[in-house]
Amino acid sequence: MKVREANKFDVPDILELGHHAGLYRGNGSIDSFMNSDTPDSWRDAPLKIITHVLAGAGLAYVCEKDKKVVGVLVAIKAPQLWDFNKYVMQEILLWVEPEYRGSTAAYRLLQAYVNECDTLKDNKQIMNYTMSIDANRKLNLNRMGFKHIEQVWVQ
C-alpha cells in the first residue's frame, strides 16, 4: 500500500469514498447535498470543498493498492475558534474501504497527516490539528499522540 498527496485527478475517487463514508455513518454526509430538495448551489459543495483543499486550504491523502484508491484522508485549514488569527487543521474525511480495514491503510493515512501537521505546527502555520472518529470506529488515536477532549452528539 502506498499513501501519497491527493491531486485533481483523485477528485472522483475522493468523492466516491466520501459517499461510502456517508452511507456507513447513516447521516448521508456528502449524500445530504445530493437529494432533490437540495438547492442547486449546495449540490456542488463537496466538490468545492475538495477543490478548495487541493488548492492549498488543507491536506488530502489517498491510499492506493495496485493503483486503486482504497482510502482517503481530507483535512481543512480553518481559523481557530477563539482567535481568528490562528489556524487549526481539521480532519473532515477519513475512510478506508471495508475490505482493506485491518491492513496498514488507515495507519499510513494518519501517519502522513500527523507528520505534515507536526511540520505545520513547528513552522507556526497552525496551532493544532484534530481528528474525529465516529462512535463505531475502533481507532486508538491516543497511540499517535491525540488527546480525547470532547465528544459530539448529532441529532
Rosetta blueprint (number, residue, H / E / L):
1 M L
2 K E
3 V E
4 R E
5 E E
6 A L
7 N L
8 K H
9 F H
10 D H
11 V H
12 P H
13 D H
14 I H
15 L H
16 E H
17 L H
18 G H
19 H H
20 H H
21 A H
22 G H
23 L H
24 Y H
25 R H
26 G L
27 N L
28 G L
29 S H
30 I H
31 D H
32 S H
33 F H
34 M L
35 N L
36 S L
37 D L
38 T L
39 P L
40 D H
41 S H
42 W H
43 R H
44 D L
45 A H
46 P H
47 L H
48 K H
49 I H
50 I H
51 T H
52 H H
53 V H
54 L H
55 A H
56 G H
57 A H
58 G E
59 L E
60 A E
61 Y E
62 V E
63 C E
64 E E
65 K E
66 D L
67 K L
68 K E
69 V E
70 V E
71 G E
72 V E
73 L E
74 V E
75 A E
76 I E
77 K E
78 A E
79 P E
80 Q E
81 L L
82 W L
83 D E
84 F E
85 N E
86 K E
87 Y E
88 V E
89 M E
90 Q E
91 E E
92 I E
93 L E
94 L E
95 W E
96 V E
97 E L
98 P H
99 E H
100 Y H
101 R L
102 G L
103 S L
104 T L
105 A H
106 A H
107 Y H
108 R H
109 L H
110 L H
111 Q H
112 A H
113 Y H
114 V H
115 N H
116 E H
117 C H
118 D H
119 T H
120 L H
121 K H
122 D H
123 N L
124 K L
125 Q L
126 I L
127 M L
128 N E
129 Y E
130 T E
131 M L
132 S L
133 I L
134 D L
135 A L
136 N L
137 R L
138 K L
139 L L
140 N L
141 L H
142 N H
143 R H
144 M H
145 G L
146 F L
147 K L
148 H L
149 I L
150 E L
151 Q L
152 V L
153 W L
154 V L
155 Q L
